[in-house]
Amino acid sequence: MHGYLGRILRVDLGRGAISDEALNEDYARRYVGGSGLAARYLYDVLDAGTDPLGPDNPLLFMTGPLVGTSMTSAGRYSVCARSPLTRIWGEANSGGFFGPELRYAGYDGVWISGAARSPVWLSIVDGQAELHDAGDVWGSDIYAAQDRLRHSLGEAKARVACIGLAGERQVKLAGIANDHGRFAARTGLGAVMGSKNLKAIAVRGSGKVPLHAPDEFKALTNQALALLKGDTPSQSLREFGTAGYLNLAHMLSDLPLRYFQLGEYAPADALSGVDMAEHFLRRNTACHKCGIACGRETRAPAYNDDRVDGPEYETLGALGSLLMIFDLQAVIHASHLCNLYGMDVISLGGTLALACELFERGLLSAADTGGLEIRYGDSEMVFRLIELTARREGIGAVLAEGNAALAERAGVPELSATVNRLEVPMHDPRAYLGMAVTYALSPRGACHMQGDMYELDLGRDNGEDIGLVPGKRHENSFEKGRTAARLQAWRNLYNALTLCEFENPPPPLLAAALNAATGWTLAAQDLIPIGKRIVDVKRLLNMKLGLRRADDRLPGLLLKPLAEGGAAGQVPDMPTLLAGAYAEFGWDPDTGRPTAESAI
Ligand code: SF4
């Protein structure tokens, strides 16, 4: 196979057995890789009775056919399993260098099943895999774990994906870290890794990805790289990181404030990426073959933090404006604590903000919190709650279950800012109404990476060739629903290719590169149908796991108009938008079920 190594590593932790399995070529051709391929594999295995934290829930690490090649930004990998947080399809992906290194070690993916009796870590070096006792790294933070395992392996350049204390304690907000502080953060898959007693996977390889037409491929990837030079959004990402969007987001009311209940608040501008670049940036960081380098390495002298990964725009919202904290150094420090323990900042911020809201409304009291007063704007309290959550101590044991569980416990599920139990990210659907479709139909619950309508409607995407045309952000129409669905299909293809969404080569160029890598003969117009097939298989799997059409909705909190700011008075018209999306996907409007079920 060109573009693929053709092998999946199977590791049964219960039996301590390791074997190679041939990649299913038919599945690869139809679902490409990453979370698309993993969903097709797991469709055959998962059912409603699978315990997300039990040994029968497989954990898959998957790459795509371009990963580890010279294609710009082709350095990501996906992690997939049934989510313990949402109990539906769980996927998370991360950049850095772990994905390419896994390919150089000889594998397209790793399938972890069962659970080890005591903590272990897995090494994969040039096709040789081995399990090791992890007793001496269990309990260590993500940075110490990566350093020690590289040392144990005697491979200074090994790439390590690992969990922190939160994953070990099966906190449902736990992610998986790699390459210092990159994270496959969402849907609690760090807890799945912890439930298997698997601390880490370390990979090192010297192989190459076999390409169908290497010279043509190289020429195409050079073209993709050249397009980034002089591209304004790319320049902004390089200079200011994703935080470069924060001031504009605030102006448009895309930046959530005070648990999604305020449309503007002047101090929020203090969290800007410009201020961060001027005062706290140490250097930019980049993933494999990235032509942008949006990653931030910062410092927060007030907290003696000398080297912090991030924060990203999402972190500044989730641990800043959502909690009414506008001190950049405090947010950098909170971000660092989450990194050390290995937790998803979006889900954690959404859960802590609900705790503040419940406390303000008298629905949570000091008697429930072990005497803690949980108020908006209190950064010291946030630091304390991060620690308690990661350790599952005191009120932290409740917060570790996530926002939806907290709202239910307080008797106010209507206050949960989640979709299908996944905490809403830092893009308000009242600012871009198409985001309502993205969130309501995202296969993993509320997720901004499954259809970035805020990028499309700002004119920053590059998809005219495949019907992705920028529109008005406050348009409530059937056609807007269709566009959002098309974009969701497109981004699901991206997640299958495991490409970074910040680098958007034109679809004809991407199709040509994919063909040169694999020997396929795809046209640009074939890409959206593949993306739709991937959305369909995730949808059908979710329906197997209990999802219903009635779950395609937004939380009530986001259907109330904001009184002020750039989205004042706007609310998404869900029936109209969803009708357009169902039509675009070809789903039954009554059941929400894909009608092309037999085609998966
Ligand atoms: S733009 Fe940022 S996230 Fe994307 S590949 Fe580059 S450094 Fe990684």
Boltz pocket constraint, residues with backbone or C-beta under 6 A from the ligand:
constraints:
  - pocket:
      binder: B
      contacts: [[A, 73], [A, 95], [A, 96], [A, 237], [A, 285], [A, 286], [A, 287], [A, 288], [A, 290], [A, 291], [A, 292], [A, 293], [A, 294], [A, 295], [A, 500], [A, 501], [A, 502], [A, 503]]
      max_distance: 6.0
